[in-house]
């Protein structure tokens, strides 16, 4: 099993549950926490949800 630590792309904090998303150009997959997810998806046509990642 992979046990790599993921940090939120926005606030740089490590959470036990992260959300895999695209939200900016150029498109790339990043991990964000639940709070930052709400911010990046709001009124964002680039937002794509790619799954939930748990430790
Ligand atoms: Zn965050």
mmCIF file of the protein (N, C-alpha, C, O) and its ligand, coordinates in Angstrom:
data_MODEL
# 
_entry.id   MODEL 
# 
loop_
_entity.id 
_entity.type 
_entity.pdbx_number_of_molecules 
1 polymer     1 
2 non-polymer 1 
# 
_entity_poly.entity_id                      1 
_entity_poly.type                           'polypeptide(L)' 
_entity_poly.nstd_linkage                   no 
_entity_poly.nstd_monomer                   no 
_entity_poly.pdbx_seq_one_letter_code       
;(UNK)(UNK)(UNK)(UNK)(UNK)(UNK)(UNK)(UNK)(UNK)(UNK)(UNK)(UNK)(UNK)(UNK)(UNK)(UNK)
(UNK)(UNK)(UNK)(UNK)(UNK)(UNK)(UNK)(UNK)(UNK)(UNK)(UNK)(UNK)(UNK)(UNK)(UNK)(UNK)
(UNK)(UNK)(UNK)(UNK)(UNK)(UNK)(UNK)(UNK)(UNK)(UNK)(UNK)(UNK)(UNK)(UNK)(UNK)(UNK)
(UNK)(UNK)(UNK)(UNK)(UNK)(UNK)(UNK)
;
_entity_poly.pdbx_seq_one_letter_code_can   XXXXXXXXXXXXXXXXXXXXXXXXXXXXXXXXXXXXXXXXXXXXXXXXXXXXXXX 
_entity_poly.pdbx_strand_id                 A 
# 
loop_
_entity_poly_seq.entity_id 
_entity_poly_seq.num 
_entity_poly_seq.mon_id 
_entity_poly_seq.hetero 
1 1  UNK n 
1 2  UNK n 
1 3  UNK n 
1 4  UNK n 
1 5  UNK n 
1 6  UNK n 
1 7  UNK n 
1 8  UNK n 
1 9  UNK n 
1 10 UNK n 
1 11 UNK n 
1 12 UNK n 
1 13 UNK n 
1 14 UNK n 
1 15 UNK n 
1 16 UNK n 
1 17 UNK n 
1 18 UNK n 
1 19 UNK n 
1 20 UNK n 
1 21 UNK n 
1 22 UNK n 
1 23 UNK n 
1 24 UNK n 
1 25 UNK n 
1 26 UNK n 
1 27 UNK n 
1 28 UNK n 
1 29 UNK n 
1 30 UNK n 
1 31 UNK n 
1 32 UNK n 
1 33 UNK n 
1 34 UNK n 
1 35 UNK n 
1 36 UNK n 
1 37 UNK n 
1 38 UNK n 
1 39 UNK n 
1 40 UNK n 
1 41 UNK n 
1 42 UNK n 
1 43 UNK n 
1 44 UNK n 
1 45 UNK n 
1 46 UNK n 
1 47 UNK n 
1 48 UNK n 
1 49 UNK n 
1 50 UNK n 
1 51 UNK n 
1 52 UNK n 
1 53 UNK n 
1 54 UNK n 
1 55 UNK n 
# 
loop_
_struct_asym.id 
_struct_asym.entity_id 
A 1 
B 2 
# 
loop_
_chem_comp.id 
_chem_comp.type 
_chem_comp.mon_nstd_flag 
UNK 'L-peptide linking' . 
ZN  non-polymer         . 
# 
_pdbx_entity_nonpoly.entity_id   2 
_pdbx_entity_nonpoly.name        ? 
_pdbx_entity_nonpoly.comp_id     ZN 
# 
_pdbx_nonpoly_scheme.asym_id         B 
_pdbx_nonpoly_scheme.entity_id       2 
_pdbx_nonpoly_scheme.mon_id          ZN 
_pdbx_nonpoly_scheme.ndb_seq_num     1 
_pdbx_nonpoly_scheme.pdb_seq_num     101 
_pdbx_nonpoly_scheme.auth_seq_num    101 
_pdbx_nonpoly_scheme.pdb_mon_id      ZN 
_pdbx_nonpoly_scheme.auth_mon_id     ZN 
_pdbx_nonpoly_scheme.pdb_strand_id   A 
_pdbx_nonpoly_scheme.pdb_ins_code    . 
# 
loop_
_atom_site.group_PDB 
_atom_site.id 
_atom_site.type_symbol 
_atom_site.label_atom_id 
_atom_site.label_alt_id 
_atom_site.label_comp_id 
_atom_site.label_asym_id 
_atom_site.label_entity_id 
_atom_site.label_seq_id 
_atom_site.pdbx_PDB_ins_code 
_atom_site.Cartn_x 
_atom_site.Cartn_y 
_atom_site.Cartn_z 
_atom_site.occupancy 
_atom_site.B_iso_or_equiv 
_atom_site.pdbx_formal_charge 
_atom_site.auth_seq_id 
_atom_site.auth_comp_id 
_atom_site.auth_asym_id 
_atom_site.auth_atom_id 
_atom_site.pdbx_PDB_model_num 
ATOM   1   N  N  . UNK A 1 1  ? 0.836   -1.208 0.000   1.00 0.00 ? 1   UNK A N  1 
ATOM   2   C  CA . UNK A 1 1  ? 0.000   0.000  0.000   1.00 0.00 ? 1   UNK A CA 1 
ATOM   3   C  C  . UNK A 1 1  ? 0.863   1.247  0.000   1.00 0.00 ? 1   UNK A C  1 
ATOM   4   O  O  . UNK A 1 1  ? 1.895   1.307  0.667   1.00 0.00 ? 1   UNK A O  1 
ATOM   5   N  N  . UNK A 1 2  ? 0.427   2.235  -0.753  1.00 0.00 ? 2   UNK A N  1 
ATOM   6   C  CA . UNK A 1 2  ? 1.143   3.504  -0.758  1.00 0.00 ? 2   UNK A CA 1 
ATOM   7   C  C  . UNK A 1 2  ? 0.813   4.297  0.508   1.00 0.00 ? 2   UNK A C  1 
ATOM   8   O  O  . UNK A 1 2  ? -0.344  4.392  0.917   1.00 0.00 ? 2   UNK A O  1 
ATOM   9   N  N  . UNK A 1 3  ? 1.817   4.841  1.095   1.00 0.00 ? 3   UNK A N  1 
ATOM   10  C  CA . UNK A 1 3  ? 1.612   5.624  2.316   1.00 0.00 ? 3   UNK A CA 1 
ATOM   11  C  C  . UNK A 1 3  ? 2.247   7.002  2.182   1.00 0.00 ? 3   UNK A C  1 
ATOM   12  O  O  . UNK A 1 3  ? 2.760   7.562  3.151   1.00 0.00 ? 3   UNK A O  1 
ATOM   13  N  N  . UNK A 1 4  ? 2.206   7.529  0.983   1.00 0.00 ? 4   UNK A N  1 
ATOM   14  C  CA . UNK A 1 4  ? 2.823   8.842  0.784   1.00 0.00 ? 4   UNK A CA 1 
ATOM   15  C  C  . UNK A 1 4  ? 2.001   9.945  1.446   1.00 0.00 ? 4   UNK A C  1 
ATOM   16  O  O  . UNK A 1 4  ? 0.770   9.937  1.423   1.00 0.00 ? 4   UNK A O  1 
ATOM   17  N  N  . UNK A 1 5  ? 2.715   10.875 2.027   1.00 0.00 ? 5   UNK A N  1 
ATOM   18  C  CA . UNK A 1 5  ? 2.052   12.014 2.659   1.00 0.00 ? 5   UNK A CA 1 
ATOM   19  C  C  . UNK A 1 5  ? 1.641   13.015 1.589   1.00 0.00 ? 5   UNK A C  1 
ATOM   20  O  O  . UNK A 1 5  ? 2.420   13.358 0.700   1.00 0.00 ? 5   UNK A O  1 
ATOM   21  N  N  . UNK A 1 6  ? 0.422   13.465 1.695   1.00 0.00 ? 6   UNK A N  1 
ATOM   22  C  CA . UNK A 1 6  ? -0.068  14.501 0.783   1.00 0.00 ? 6   UNK A CA 1 
ATOM   23  C  C  . UNK A 1 6  ? -0.343  15.770 1.589   1.00 0.00 ? 6   UNK A C  1 
ATOM   24  O  O  . UNK A 1 6  ? -0.918  15.736 2.677   1.00 0.00 ? 6   UNK A O  1 
ATOM   25  N  N  . UNK A 1 7  ? 0.086   16.873 1.018   1.00 0.00 ? 7   UNK A N  1 
ATOM   26  C  CA . UNK A 1 7  ? -0.209  18.152 1.632   1.00 0.00 ? 7   UNK A CA 1 
ATOM   27  C  C  . UNK A 1 7  ? -1.157  18.925 0.735   1.00 0.00 ? 7   UNK A C  1 
ATOM   28  O  O  . UNK A 1 7  ? -1.106  18.836 -0.491  1.00 0.00 ? 7   UNK A O  1 
ATOM   29  N  N  . UNK A 1 8  ? -2.009  19.673 1.378   1.00 0.00 ? 8   UNK A N  1 
ATOM   30  C  CA . UNK A 1 8  ? -2.931  20.508 0.623   1.00 0.00 ? 8   UNK A CA 1 
ATOM   31  C  C  . UNK A 1 8  ? -2.148  21.482 -0.259  1.00 0.00 ? 8   UNK A C  1 
ATOM   32  O  O  . UNK A 1 8  ? -1.223  22.148 0.206   1.00 0.00 ? 8   UNK A O  1 
ATOM   33  N  N  . UNK A 1 9  ? -2.528  21.557 -1.530  1.00 0.00 ? 9   UNK A N  1 
ATOM   34  C  CA . UNK A 1 9  ? -1.852  22.445 -2.484  1.00 0.00 ? 9   UNK A CA 1 
ATOM   35  C  C  . UNK A 1 9  ? -2.035  23.913 -2.114  1.00 0.00 ? 9   UNK A C  1 
ATOM   36  O  O  . UNK A 1 9  ? -1.185  24.748 -2.424  1.00 0.00 ? 9   UNK A O  1 
ATOM   37  N  N  . UNK A 1 10 ? -3.132  24.219 -1.459  1.00 0.00 ? 10  UNK A N  1 
ATOM   38  C  CA . UNK A 1 10 ? -3.467  25.615 -1.171  1.00 0.00 ? 10  UNK A CA 1 
ATOM   39  C  C  . UNK A 1 10 ? -2.893  26.071 0.172   1.00 0.00 ? 10  UNK A C  1 
ATOM   40  O  O  . UNK A 1 10 ? -2.182  27.073 0.233   1.00 0.00 ? 10  UNK A O  1 
ATOM   41  N  N  . UNK A 1 11 ? -3.199  25.342 1.241   1.00 0.00 ? 11  UNK A N  1 
ATOM   42  C  CA . UNK A 1 11 ? -2.778  25.795 2.569   1.00 0.00 ? 11  UNK A CA 1 
ATOM   43  C  C  . UNK A 1 11 ? -1.552  25.045 3.084   1.00 0.00 ? 11  UNK A C  1 
ATOM   44  O  O  . UNK A 1 11 ? -1.035  25.372 4.152   1.00 0.00 ? 11  UNK A O  1 
ATOM   45  N  N  . UNK A 1 12 ? -1.076  24.033 2.331   1.00 0.00 ? 12  UNK A N  1 
ATOM   46  C  CA . UNK A 1 12 ? 0.161   23.305 2.648   1.00 0.00 ? 12  UNK A CA 1 
ATOM   47  C  C  . UNK A 1 12 ? 0.107   22.517 3.957   1.00 0.00 ? 12  UNK A C  1 
ATOM   48  O  O  . UNK A 1 12 ? 1.137   22.193 4.548   1.00 0.00 ? 12  UNK A O  1 
ATOM   49  N  N  . UNK A 1 13 ? -1.096  22.222 4.386   1.00 0.00 ? 13  UNK A N  1 
ATOM   50  C  CA . UNK A 1 13 ? -1.252  21.456 5.618   1.00 0.00 ? 13  UNK A CA 1 
ATOM   51  C  C  . UNK A 1 13 ? -1.558  19.997 5.268   1.00 0.00 ? 13  UNK A C  1 
ATOM   52  O  O  . UNK A 1 13 ? -2.211  19.714 4.264   1.00 0.00 ? 13  UNK A O  1 
ATOM   53  N  N  . UNK A 1 14 ? -1.085  19.090 6.096   1.00 0.00 ? 14  UNK A N  1 
ATOM   54  C  CA . UNK A 1 14 ? -1.311  17.665 5.893   1.00 0.00 ? 14  UNK A CA 1 
ATOM   55  C  C  . UNK A 1 14 ? -2.614  17.240 6.575   1.00 0.00 ? 14  UNK A C  1 
ATOM   56  O  O  . UNK A 1 14 ? -2.799  17.455 7.773   1.00 0.00 ? 14  UNK A O  1 
ATOM   57  N  N  . UNK A 1 15 ? -3.508  16.638 5.800   1.00 0.00 ? 15  UNK A N  1 
ATOM   58  C  CA . UNK A 1 15 ? -4.768  16.152 6.359   1.00 0.00 ? 15  UNK A CA 1 
ATOM   59  C  C  . UNK A 1 15 ? -4.903  14.659 6.093   1.00 0.00 ? 15  UNK A C  1 
ATOM   60  O  O  . UNK A 1 15 ? -4.276  14.122 5.181   1.00 0.00 ? 15  UNK A O  1 
ATOM   61  N  N  . UNK A 1 16 ? -5.718  14.001 6.888   1.00 0.00 ? 16  UNK A N  1 
ATOM   62  C  CA . UNK A 1 16 ? -5.899  12.559 6.707   1.00 0.00 ? 16  UNK A CA 1 
ATOM   63  C  C  . UNK A 1 16 ? -6.811  12.250 5.530   1.00 0.00 ? 16  UNK A C  1 
ATOM   64  O  O  . UNK A 1 16 ? -6.750  11.161 4.959   1.00 0.00 ? 16  UNK A O  1 
ATOM   65  N  N  . UNK A 1 17 ? -7.643  13.194 5.173   1.00 0.00 ? 17  UNK A N  1 
ATOM   66  C  CA . UNK A 1 17 ? -8.494  13.033 3.994   1.00 0.00 ? 17  UNK A CA 1 
ATOM   67  C  C  . UNK A 1 17 ? -8.251  14.193 3.048   1.00 0.00 ? 17  UNK A C  1 
ATOM   68  O  O  . UNK A 1 17 ? -8.380  15.358 3.422   1.00 0.00 ? 17  UNK A O  1 
ATOM   69  N  N  . UNK A 1 18 ? -7.896  13.852 1.809   1.00 0.00 ? 18  UNK A N  1 
ATOM   70  C  CA . UNK A 1 18 ? -7.612  14.883 0.816   1.00 0.00 ? 18  UNK A CA 1 
ATOM   71  C  C  . UNK A 1 18 ? -8.496  14.639 -0.400  1.00 0.00 ? 18  UNK A C  1 
ATOM   72  O  O  . UNK A 1 18 ? -8.993  13.534 -0.616  1.00 0.00 ? 18  UNK A O  1 
ATOM   73  N  N  . UNK A 1 19 ? -8.680  15.684 -1.179  1.00 0.00 ? 19  UNK A N  1 
ATOM   74  C  CA . UNK A 1 19 ? -9.512  15.600 -2.371  1.00 0.00 ? 19  UNK A CA 1 
ATOM   75  C  C  . UNK A 1 19 ? -8.668  15.908 -3.597  1.00 0.00 ? 19  UNK A C  1 
ATOM   76  O  O  . UNK A 1 19 ? -7.981  16.927 -3.664  1.00 0.00 ? 19  UNK A O  1 
ATOM   77  N  N  . UNK A 1 20 ? -8.738  14.995 -4.572  1.00 0.00 ? 20  UNK A N  1 
ATOM   78  C  CA . UNK A 1 20 ? -7.948  15.129 -5.781  1.00 0.00 ? 20  UNK A CA 1 
ATOM   79  C  C  . UNK A 1 20 ? -8.749  15.951 -6.785  1.00 0.00 ? 20  UNK A C  1 
ATOM   80  O  O  . UNK A 1 20 ? -9.843  15.562 -7.193  1.00 0.00 ? 20  UNK A O  1 
ATOM   81  N  N  . UNK A 1 21 ? -8.194  17.080 -7.171  1.00 0.00 ? 21  UNK A N  1 
ATOM   82  C  CA . UNK A 1 21 ? -8.935  17.983 -8.044  1.00 0.00 ? 21  UNK A CA 1 
ATOM   83  C  C  . UNK A 1 21 ? -8.015  18.666 -9.054  1.00 0.00 ? 21  UNK A C  1 
ATOM   84  O  O  . UNK A 1 21 ? -6.795  18.703 -8.893  1.00 0.00 ? 21  UNK A O  1 
ATOM   85  N  N  . UNK A 1 22 ? -8.644  19.209 -10.105 1.00 0.00 ? 22  UNK A N  1 
ATOM   86  C  CA . UNK A 1 22 ? -7.998  20.173 -10.988 1.00 0.00 ? 22  UNK A CA 1 
ATOM   87  C  C  . UNK A 1 22 ? -8.780  21.460 -10.840 1.00 0.00 ? 22  UNK A C  1 
ATOM   88  O  O  . UNK A 1 22 ? -10.011 21.449 -10.822 1.00 0.00 ? 22  UNK A O  1 
ATOM   89  N  N  . UNK A 1 23 ? -8.070  22.568 -10.735 1.00 0.00 ? 23  UNK A N  1 
ATOM   90  C  CA . UNK A 1 23 ? -8.822  23.818 -10.571 1.00 0.00 ? 23  UNK A CA 1 
ATOM   91  C  C  . UNK A 1 23 ? -8.155  25.013 -11.247 1.00 0.00 ? 23  UNK A C  1 
ATOM   92  O  O  . UNK A 1 23 ? -8.621  26.141 -11.081 1.00 0.00 ? 23  UNK A O  1 
ATOM   93  N  N  . UNK A 1 24 ? -7.088  24.802 -11.995 1.00 0.00 ? 24  UNK A N  1 
ATOM   94  C  CA . UNK A 1 24 ? -6.417  25.935 -12.635 1.00 0.00 ? 24  UNK A CA 1 
ATOM   95  C  C  . UNK A 1 24 ? -5.736  25.469 -13.906 1.00 0.00 ? 24  UNK A C  1 
ATOM   96  O  O  . UNK A 1 24 ? -5.595  24.273 -14.158 1.00 0.00 ? 24  UNK A O  1 
ATOM   97  N  N  . UNK A 1 25 ? -5.314  26.447 -14.706 1.00 0.00 ? 25  UNK A N  1 
ATOM   98  C  CA . UNK A 1 25 ? -4.544  26.153 -15.914 1.00 0.00 ? 25  UNK A CA 1 
ATOM   99  C  C  . UNK A 1 25 ? -3.071  26.394 -15.653 1.00 0.00 ? 25  UNK A C  1 
ATOM   100 O  O  . UNK A 1 25 ? -2.737  27.333 -14.931 1.00 0.00 ? 25  UNK A O  1 
ATOM   101 N  N  . UNK A 1 26 ? -2.160  25.579 -16.216 1.00 0.00 ? 26  UNK A N  1 
ATOM   102 C  CA . UNK A 1 26 ? -2.468  24.374 -16.984 1.00 0.00 ? 26  UNK A CA 1 
ATOM   103 C  C  . UNK A 1 26 ? -3.048  23.291 -16.091 1.00 0.00 ? 26  UNK A C  1 
ATOM   104 O  O  . UNK A 1 26 ? -2.781  23.248 -14.891 1.00 0.00 ? 26  UNK A O  1 
ATOM   105 N  N  . UNK A 1 27 ? -3.833  22.429 -16.683 1.00 0.00 ? 27  UNK A N  1 
ATOM   106 C  CA . UNK A 1 27 ? -4.502  21.399 -15.895 1.00 0.00 ? 27  UNK A CA 1 
ATOM   107 C  C  . UNK A 1 27 ? -3.497  20.456 -15.261 1.00 0.00 ? 27  UNK A C  1 
ATOM   108 O  O  . UNK A 1 27 ? -2.613  19.921 -15.931 1.00 0.00 ? 27  UNK A O  1 
ATOM   109 N  N  . UNK A 1 28 ? -3.645  20.264 -13.973 1.00 0.00 ? 28  UNK A N  1 
ATOM   110 C  CA . UNK A 1 28 ? -2.815  19.284 -13.273 1.00 0.00 ? 28  UNK A CA 1 
ATOM   111 C  C  . UNK A 1 28 ? -3.594  18.795 -12.062 1.00 0.00 ? 28  UNK A C  1 
ATOM   112 O  O  . UNK A 1 28 ? -4.419  19.514 -11.499 1.00 0.00 ? 28  UNK A O  1 
ATOM   113 N  N  . UNK A 1 29 ? -3.314  17.564 -11.678 1.00 0.00 ? 29  UNK A N  1 
ATOM   114 C  CA . UNK A 1 29 ? -3.996  17.012 -10.517 1.00 0.00 ? 29  UNK A CA 1 
ATOM   115 C  C  . UNK A 1 29 ? -3.275  17.441 -9.259  1.00 0.00 ? 29  UNK A C  1 
ATOM   116 O  O  . UNK A 1 29 ? -2.063  17.265 -9.140  1.00 0.00 ? 29  UNK A O  1 
ATOM   117 N  N  . UNK A 1 30 ? -4.010  18.000 -8.326  1.00 0.00 ? 30  UNK A N  1 
ATOM   118 C  CA . UNK A 1 30 ? -3.437  18.395 -7.045  1.00 0.00 ? 30  UNK A CA 1 
ATOM   119 C  C  . UNK A 1 30 ? -4.366  17.893 -5.936  1.00 0.00 ? 30  UNK A C  1 
ATOM   120 O  O  . UNK A 1 30 ? -5.521  17.540 -6.177  1.00 0.00 ? 30  UNK A O  1 
ATOM   121 N  N  . UNK A 1 31 ? -3.829  17.872 -4.729  1.00 0.00 ? 31  UNK A N  1 
ATOM   122 C  CA . UNK A 1 31 ? -4.625  17.479 -3.577  1.00 0.00 ? 31  UNK A CA 1 
ATOM   123 C  C  . UNK A 1 31 ? -4.917  18.697 -2.718  1.00 0.00 ? 31  UNK A C  1 
ATOM   124 O  O  . UNK A 1 31 ? -4.029  19.501 -2.434  1.00 0.00 ? 31  UNK A O  1 
ATOM   125 N  N  . UNK A 1 32 ? -6.165  18.821 -2.310  1.00 0.00 ? 32  UNK A N  1 
ATOM   126 C  CA . UNK A 1 32 ? -6.542  19.912 -1.418  1.00 0.00 ? 32  UNK A CA 1 
ATOM   127 C  C  . UNK A 1 32 ? -7.361  19.355 -0.256  1.00 0.00 ? 32  UNK A C  1 
ATOM   128 O  O  . UNK A 1 32 ? -7.928  18.267 -0.349  1.00 0.00 ? 32  UNK A O  1 
ATOM   129 N  N  . UNK A 1 33 ? -7.413  20.099 0.817   1.00 0.00 ? 33  UNK A N  1 
ATOM   130 C  CA . UNK A 1 33 ? -8.214  19.692 1.965   1.00 0.00 ? 33  UNK A CA 1 
ATOM   131 C  C  . UNK A 1 33 ? -9.664  20.100 1.760   1.00 0.00 ? 33  UNK A C  1 
ATOM   132 O  O  . UNK A 1 33 ? -10.009 20.765 0.783   1.00 0.00 ? 33  UNK A O  1 
ATOM   133 N  N  . UNK A 1 34 ? -10.492 19.694 2.688   1.00 0.00 ? 34  UNK A N  1 
ATOM   134 C  CA . UNK A 1 34 ? -11.922 19.939 2.527   1.00 0.00 ? 34  UNK A CA 1 
ATOM   135 C  C  . UNK A 1 34 ? -12.252 21.430 2.497   1.00 0.00 ? 34  UNK A C  1 
ATOM   136 O  O  . UNK A 1 34 ? -13.088 21.873 1.710   1.00 0.00 ? 34  UNK A O  1 
ATOM   137 N  N  . UNK A 1 35 ? -11.597 22.189 3.350   1.00 0.00 ? 35  UNK A N  1 
ATOM   138 C  CA . UNK A 1 35 ? -11.872 23.626 3.397   1.00 0.00 ? 35  UNK A CA 1 
ATOM   139 C  C  . UNK A 1 35 ? -11.454 24.326 2.116   1.00 0.00 ? 35  UNK A C  1 
ATOM   140 O  O  . UNK A 1 35 ? -12.193 25.152 1.580   1.00 0.00 ? 35  UNK A O  1 
ATOM   141 N  N  . UNK A 1 36 ? -10.259 23.991 1.626   1.00 0.00 ? 36  UNK A N  1 
ATOM   142 C  CA . UNK A 1 36 ? -9.783  24.627 0.401   1.00 0.00 ? 36  UNK A CA 1 
ATOM   143 C  C  . UNK A 1 36 ? -10.575 24.148 -0.801  1.00 0.00 ? 36  UNK A C  1 
ATOM   144 O  O  . UNK A 1 36 ? -10.711 24.879 -1.782  1.00 0.00 ? 36  UNK A O  1 
ATOM   145 N  N  . UNK A 1 37 ? -11.102 22.925 -0.743  1.00 0.00 ? 37  UNK A N  1 
ATOM   146 C  CA . UNK A 1 37 ? -11.940 22.415 -1.826  1.00 0.00 ? 37  UNK A CA 1 
ATOM   147 C  C  . UNK A 1 37 ? -13.122 23.340 -2.073  1.00 0.00 ? 37  UNK A C  1 
ATOM   148 O  O  . UNK A 1 37 ? -13.456 23.654 -3.216  1.00 0.00 ? 37  UNK A O  1 
ATOM   149 N  N  . UNK A 1 38 ? -13.744 23.767 -0.991  1.00 0.00 ? 38  UNK A N  1 
ATOM   150 C  CA . UNK A 1 38 ? -14.891 24.667 -1.108  1.00 0.00 ? 38  UNK A CA 1 
ATOM   151 C  C  . UNK A 1 38 ? -14.484 25.958 -1.807  1.00 0.00 ? 38  UNK A C  1 
ATOM   152 O  O  . UNK A 1 38 ? -15.226 26.490 -2.633  1.00 0.00 ? 38  UNK A O  1 
ATOM   153 N  N  . UNK A 1 39 ? -13.301 26.454 -1.468  1.00 0.00 ? 39  UNK A N  1 
ATOM   154 C  CA . UNK A 1 39 ? -12.826 27.701 -2.083  1.00 0.00 ? 39  UNK A CA 1 
ATOM   155 C  C  . UNK A 1 39 ? -12.516 27.530 -3.562  1.00 0.00 ? 39  UNK A C  1 
ATOM   156 O  O  . UNK A 1 39 ? -12.927 28.354 -4.379  1.00 0.00 ? 39  UNK A O  1 
ATOM   157 N  N  . UNK A 1 40 ? -11.790 26.458 -3.921  1.00 0.00 ? 40  UNK A N  1 
ATOM   158 C  CA . UNK A 1 40 ? -11.337 26.330 -5.307  1.00 0.00 ? 40  UNK A CA 1 
ATOM   159 C  C  . UNK A 1 40 ? -12.460 25.940 -6.263  1.00 0.00 ? 40  UNK A C  1 
ATOM   160 O  O  . UNK A 1 40 ? -12.372 26.226 -7.458  1.00 0.00 ? 40  UNK A O  1 
ATOM   161 N  N  . UNK A 1 41 ? -13.514 25.294 -5.763  1.00 0.00 ? 41  UNK A N  1 
ATOM   162 C  CA . UNK A 1 41 ? -14.577 24.868 -6.664  1.00 0.00 ? 41  UNK A CA 1 
ATOM   163 C  C  . UNK A 1 41 ? -15.623 25.954 -6.888  1.00 0.00 ? 41  UNK A C  1 
ATOM   164 O  O  . UNK A 1 41 ? -16.411 25.883 -7.832  1.00 0.00 ? 41  UNK A O  1 
ATOM   165 N  N  . UNK A 1 42 ? -15.624 26.950 -6.022  1.00 0.00 ? 42  UNK A N  1 
ATOM   166 C  CA . UNK A 1 42 ? -16.644 27.987 -6.091  1.00 0.00 ? 42  UNK A CA 1 
ATOM   167 C  C  . UNK A 1 42 ? -16.513 28.818 -7.356  1.00 0.00 ? 42  UNK A C  1 
ATOM   168 O  O  . UNK A 1 42 ? -15.477 29.441 -7.592  1.00 0.00 ? 42  UNK A O  1 
ATOM   169 N  N  . UNK A 1 43 ? -17.565 28.828 -8.170  1.00 0.00 ? 43  UNK A N  1 
ATOM   170 C  CA . UNK A 1 43 ? -17.598 29.600 -9.421  1.00 0.00 ? 43  UNK A CA 1 
ATOM   171 C  C  . UNK A 1 43 ? -16.384 29.327 -10.299 1.00 0.00 ? 43  UNK A C  1 
ATOM   172 O  O  . UNK A 1 43 ? -15.867 30.235 -10.950 1.00 0.00 ? 43  UNK A O  1 
ATOM   173 N  N  . UNK A 1 44 ? -15.930 28.076 -10.318 1.00 0.00 ? 44  UNK A N  1 
ATOM   174 C  CA . UNK A 1 44 ? -14.725 27.753 -11.068 1.00 0.00 ? 44  UNK A CA 1 
ATOM   175 C  C  . UNK A 1 44 ? -15.031 26.748 -12.184 1.00 0.00 ? 44  UNK A C  1 
ATOM   176 O  O  . UNK A 1 44 ? -15.241 25.567 -11.909 1.00 0.00 ? 44  UNK A O  1 
ATOM   177 N  N  . UNK A 1 45 ? -15.058 27.212 -13.452 1.00 0.00 ? 45  UNK A N  1 
ATOM   178 C  CA . UNK A 1 45 ? -15.359 26.309 -14.573 1.00 0.00 ? 45  UNK A CA 1 
ATOM   179 C  C  . UNK A 1 45 ? -14.251 25.292 -14.818 1.00 0.00 ? 45  UNK A C  1 
ATOM   180 O  O  . UNK A 1 45 ? -14.468 24.301 -15.516 1.00 0.00 ? 45  UNK A O  1 
ATOM   181 N  N  . UNK A 1 46 ? -13.060 25.524 -14.250 1.00 0.00 ? 46  UNK A N  1 
ATOM   182 C  CA . UNK A 1 46 ? -11.936 24.611 -14.446 1.00 0.00 ? 46  UNK A CA 1 
ATOM   183 C  C  . UNK A 1 46 ? -11.952 23.467 -13.439 1.00 0.00 ? 46  UNK A C  1 
ATOM   184 O  O  . UNK A 1 46 ? -11.186 22.511 -13.566 1.00 0.00 ? 46  UNK A O  1 
ATOM   185 N  N  . UNK A 1 47 ? -12.809 23.564 -12.456 1.00 0.00 ? 47  UNK A N  1 
ATOM   186 C  CA . UNK A 1 47 ? -12.815 22.585 -11.389 1.00 0.00 ? 47  UNK A CA 1 
ATOM   187 C  C  . UNK A 1 47 ? -13.239 21.195 -11.870 1.00 0.00 ? 47  UNK A C  1 
ATOM   188 O  O  . UNK A 1 47 ? -14.289 21.032 -12.490 1.00 0.00 ? 47  UNK A O  1 
ATOM   189 N  N  . UNK A 1 48 ? -12.400 20.199 -11.570 1.00 0.00 ? 48  UNK A N  1 
ATOM   190 C  CA . UNK A 1 48 ? -12.713 18.800 -11.871 1.00 0.00 ? 48  UNK A CA 1 
ATOM   191 C  C  . UNK A 1 48 ? -12.400 17.982 -10.629 1.00 0.00 ? 48  UNK A C  1 
ATOM   192 O  O  . UNK A 1 48 ? -11.341 18.122 -10.018 1.00 0.00 ? 48  UNK A O  1 
ATOM   193 N  N  . UNK A 1 49 ? -13.343 17.133 -10.277 1.00 0.00 ? 49  UNK A N  1 
ATOM   194 C  CA . UNK A 1 49 ? -13.145 16.297 -9.096  1.00 0.00 ? 49  UNK A CA 1 
ATOM   195 C  C  . UNK A 1 49 ? -12.617 14.932 -9.514  1.00 0.00 ? 49  UNK A C  1 
ATOM   196 O  O  . UNK A 1 49 ? -13.164 14.289 -10.410 1.00 0.00 ? 49  UNK A O  1 
ATOM   197 N  N  . UNK A 1 50 ? -11.538 14.495 -8.849  1.00 0.00 ? 50  UNK A N  1 
ATOM   198 C  CA . UNK A 1 50 ? -10.909 13.231 -9.252  1.00 0.00 ? 50  UNK A CA 1 
ATOM   199 C  C  . UNK A 1 50 ? -10.903 12.154 -8.203  1.00 0.00 ? 50  UNK A C  1 
ATOM   200 O  O  . UNK A 1 50 ? -10.288 11.105 -8.390  1.00 0.00 ? 50  UNK A O  1 
ATOM   201 N  N  . UNK A 1 51 ? -11.587 12.400 -7.089  1.00 0.00 ? 51  UNK A N  1 
ATOM   202 C  CA . UNK A 1 51 ? -11.663 11.348 -6.078  1.00 0.00 ? 51  UNK A CA 1 
ATOM   203 C  C  . UNK A 1 51 ? -11.193 11.800 -4.730  1.00 0.00 ? 51  UNK A C  1 
ATOM   204 O  O  . UNK A 1 51 ? -10.588 12.861 -4.576  1.00 0.00 ? 51  UNK A O  1 
ATOM   205 N  N  . UNK A 1 52 ? -11.485 10.969 -3.748  1.00 0.00 ? 52  UNK A N  1 
ATOM   206 C  CA . UNK A 1 52 ? -11.084 11.257 -2.375  1.00 0.00 ? 52  UNK A CA 1 
ATOM   207 C  C  . UNK A 1 52 ? -9.936  10.331 -1.993  1.00 0.00 ? 52  UNK A C  1 
ATOM   208 O  O  . UNK A 1 52 ? -9.950  9.148  -2.331  1.00 0.00 ? 52  UNK A O  1 
ATOM   209 N  N  . UNK A 1 53 ? -8.965  10.857 -1.305  1.00 0.00 ? 53  UNK A N  1 
ATOM   210 C  CA . UNK A 1 53 ? -7.773  10.090 -0.914  1.00 0.00 ? 53  UNK A CA 1 
ATOM   211 C  C  . UNK A 1 53 ? -7.664  10.082 0.600   1.00 0.00 ? 53  UNK A C  1 
ATOM   212 O  O  . UNK A 1 53 ? -7.610  11.127 1.248   1.00 0.00 ? 53  UNK A O  1 
ATOM   213 N  N  . UNK A 1 54 ? -7.633  8.874  1.146   1.00 0.00 ? 54  UNK A N  1 
ATOM   214 C  CA . UNK A 1 54 ? -7.539  8.753  2.592   1.00 0.00 ? 54  UNK A CA 1 
ATOM   215 C  C  . UNK A 1 54 ? -6.294  7.994  2.980   1.00 0.00 ? 54  UNK A C  1 
ATOM   216 O  O  . UNK A 1 54 ? -5.836  7.124  2.239   1.00 0.00 ? 54  UNK A O  1 
ATOM   217 N  N  . UNK A 1 55 ? -5.752  8.309  4.114   1.00 0.00 ? 55  UNK A N  1 
ATOM   218 C  CA . UNK A 1 55 ? -4.566  7.611  4.621   1.00 0.00 ? 55  UNK A CA 1 
ATOM   219 C  C  . UNK A 1 55 ? -4.939  6.190  5.036   1.00 0.00 ? 55  UNK A C  1 
ATOM   220 O  O  . UNK A 1 55 ? -4.080  5.435  5.491   1.00 0.00 ? 55  UNK A O  1 
HETATM 221 ZN ZN . ZN  B 2 .  ? -6.069  23.331 2.447   1.00 0.00 ? 101 ZN  A ZN 1 
# 
